[in-house]
Amino acid sequence: LLLHYHHEYRIPFEEMAISVPSVEDNGEYLLRELRLKNIPFSVRIGKPLGFTSIGRFFSLVYNCYNENYSFASLKALLLNRVIPWKDRTVIEDLISFGIEMHCVTSWNEGGKPVDIWKAAFSCRPKFWNENWEFRKERLKSWFREFSSHLEALAGARSFKNLLTAYMIFRQEFFDTAAFSPEENLVMGRC
């Protein structure tokens, strides 16, 4: 009815737009009404930003933080090929290290939490050599910095803190030049 009112005052239907909340629930009713009243229309339905490949970054961060860096959550975050990580070789080496050291998930021992990654970094496996020790220290240093920045990001209590933590995280761990303009826009909106 409102569309016809505006149309009578010489606003073409093609210049009007309707925004529909819960389009999954209400969209069919609106389309039916438009058809019944012979109002021309075209439909554009966006998907939530968090469902896009790059937009999943924040949910992956949350899962990783919430699951105390379980192997599955860390792997899902770090091996997401859409995210332009700076140092993929360290990331791939960390995942290999996690496999070698059986870093499945953290646990509680005697009522105290045991961080699987800290435990793995403090172990000396049967296949130890000096190269392995150097590799372990490099990964330990990277992981310590990564987890510190990830915790600041996931644990932010205000938008200002979240934005600051994200900008630092982005600068430290992303190859910012590799973001496409569209990915930059999506990340900014997320």
matplotlib code that plots the C-alpha trace (Angstrom):
import matplotlib.pyplot as plt

x = [0.0, 2.8, 4.6, 1.5, 1.2, 4.8, 4.3, 1.3, 3.7, 5.8, 8.5, 9.1, 9.0, 12.5, 13.8, 12.2, 13.8, 12.4, 14.6, 13.1, 14.3, 14.3, 14.0, 13.9, 10.7, 9.0, 10.3, 7.8, 4.9, 6.3, 7.0, 3.4, 2.0, 4.2, 3.0, -0.6, -0.4, 1.6, 4.5, 7.8, 10.6, 14.0, 15.4, 18.8, 19.5, 22.8, 24.2, 25.5, 29.1, 30.1, 29.2, 31.6, 35.0, 37.0, 34.1, 34.5, 37.7, 36.1, 34.1, 37.3, 39.2, 36.4, 36.4, 40.1, 40.1, 37.0, 38.5, 41.9, 43.7, 42.5, 44.2, 41.0, 40.2, 43.8, 44.1, 40.7, 41.9, 45.5, 45.0, 42.1, 43.6, 41.4, 43.1, 46.4, 48.8, 52.2, 54.3, 52.6, 55.8, 55.7, 52.0, 52.5, 55.4, 53.3, 50.5, 53.1, 54.6, 51.1, 50.6, 54.0, 53.4, 49.8, 48.4, 44.7, 43.2, 44.0, 42.8, 42.4, 44.8, 44.1, 41.6, 44.1, 44.0, 46.9, 47.6, 48.4, 50.7, 52.7, 53.1, 54.2, 56.8, 58.2, 58.6, 61.8, 60.7, 62.6, 63.5, 65.2, 68.2, 69.6, 67.6, 64.4, 65.2, 65.8, 62.5, 60.6, 61.9, 61.0, 57.5, 57.1, 58.0, 55.6, 52.8, 53.3, 53.0, 50.1, 48.1, 48.8, 47.3, 44.5, 43.5, 43.4, 41.2, 38.8, 38.7, 38.1, 35.4, 34.6, 34.4, 37.4, 39.5, 38.4, 39.3, 42.7, 43.4, 42.3, 44.5, 47.5, 46.7, 46.3, 49.6, 51.5, 50.0, 48.4, 50.0, 47.8, 48.8, 47.3, 43.7, 41.5, 39.5, 36.3, 37.9, 39.1, 35.5, 34.1, 36.6, 35.9, 32.2, 32.7]
y = [0.0, 2.4, 1.6, 2.5, 5.8, 6.7, 5.5, 7.8, 10.8, 9.8, 7.7, 4.7, 1.3, 0.7, 3.5, 2.0, -0.5, -2.6, -4.0, -7.1, -8.4, -12.2, -12.6, -16.4, -16.1, -13.1, -13.0, -15.3, -13.2, -10.0, -11.6, -12.9, -9.4, -7.8, -10.3, -9.8, -6.1, -6.3, -4.4, -5.1, -6.3, -7.8, -9.7, -9.3, -11.3, -11.0, -13.5, -12.7, -11.6, -14.3, -16.9, -15.6, -17.3, -14.3, -13.4, -16.6, -15.3, -14.0, -17.2, -19.2, -17.0, -17.4, -21.2, -21.4, -19.2, -21.0, -24.5, -23.6, -24.0, -27.5, -28.9, -28.9, -25.3, -24.1, -26.0, -24.6, -21.1, -21.3, -23.4, -21.3, -20.5, -17.4, -15.6, -14.2, -15.2, -13.7, -16.7, -19.9, -21.9, -21.4, -22.2, -25.4, -26.3, -25.6, -27.9, -30.6, -30.2, -30.6, -33.8, -35.1, -34.2, -35.4, -32.0, -32.9, -30.9, -29.4, -31.2, -31.0, -32.8, -32.7, -29.9, -27.7, -27.0, -28.3, -26.5, -29.0, -26.7, -25.6, -29.2, -30.1, -27.3, -28.5, -32.1, -33.7, -36.5, -39.6, -38.2, -35.1, -33.4, -29.9, -29.0, -30.2, -28.0, -24.9, -25.7, -26.1, -22.8, -20.9, -22.4, -21.8, -18.1, -17.7, -19.5, -17.4, -14.2, -15.5, -16.7, -13.5, -11.4, -13.9, -13.7, -9.9, -10.1, -12.8, -11.4, -7.7, -6.2, -3.2, -2.3, 0.0, -2.8, -5.2, -2.8, -2.1, -5.8, -6.6, -3.9, -5.2, -8.8, -7.9, -6.0, -8.8, -11.9, -10.9, -10.2, -7.1, -6.5, -9.9, -8.9, -8.1, -4.9, -7.0, -9.0, -5.7, -4.4, -7.6, -7.7, -4.0, -4.7, -7.8]
z = [0.0, 0.9, -2.4, -4.4, -2.5, -3.4, -6.9, -7.4, -6.6, -9.6, -7.8, -10.1, -8.5, -9.8, -7.5, -4.4, -2.0, 0.7, 3.5, 5.1, 8.5, 8.8, 5.0, 5.5, 7.5, 5.8, 2.3, 0.7, 2.1, 0.7, -2.7, -2.8, -2.1, -4.7, -7.3, -6.4, -6.7, -10.0, -8.6, -10.5, -8.3, -8.2, -5.2, -3.6, -0.6, 1.2, 3.5, 7.0, 6.9, 9.4, 6.8, 4.2, 4.0, 5.4, 7.7, 9.6, 11.0, 14.2, 14.9, 14.4, 16.8, 19.4, 19.0, 19.3, 22.5, 23.9, 23.3, 24.9, 21.6, 20.9, 17.8, 15.8, 16.5, 16.0, 12.8, 11.5, 12.2, 11.0, 7.9, 6.6, 3.2, 2.8, 5.6, 4.3, 7.1, 7.1, 7.9, 6.5, 7.0, 10.8, 10.8, 8.9, 11.1, 14.2, 12.9, 12.1, 15.6, 17.1, 15.2, 16.3, 19.9, 20.0, 20.9, 20.8, 23.6, 27.0, 30.1, 33.9, 36.2, 39.9, 39.4, 37.5, 33.8, 31.8, 28.5, 25.8, 23.9, 26.9, 27.9, 24.4, 24.3, 27.6, 26.5, 25.1, 22.8, 21.8, 18.5, 20.1, 18.5, 18.4, 15.2, 16.9, 20.0, 17.7, 15.9, 19.2, 20.6, 17.4, 17.4, 21.2, 20.7, 17.8, 19.6, 22.8, 20.8, 18.7, 21.7, 23.6, 20.8, 20.2, 23.8, 23.7, 20.6, 21.9, 25.4, 24.5, 26.7, 24.6, 20.9, 21.4, 22.9, 20.2, 17.4, 19.0, 19.5, 16.0, 14.4, 16.4, 15.5, 11.8, 11.7, 13.4, 11.7, 8.4, 5.1, 4.7, 1.1, 0.2, 1.3, -1.7, -1.5, -1.0, 1.9, 3.5, 3.3, 4.8, 7.6, 8.3, 8.6, 10.7]

ax = plt.figure().add_subplot(projection="3d")
ax.plot(x, y, z, "-o")
ax.set_aspect("equal")
plt.show()
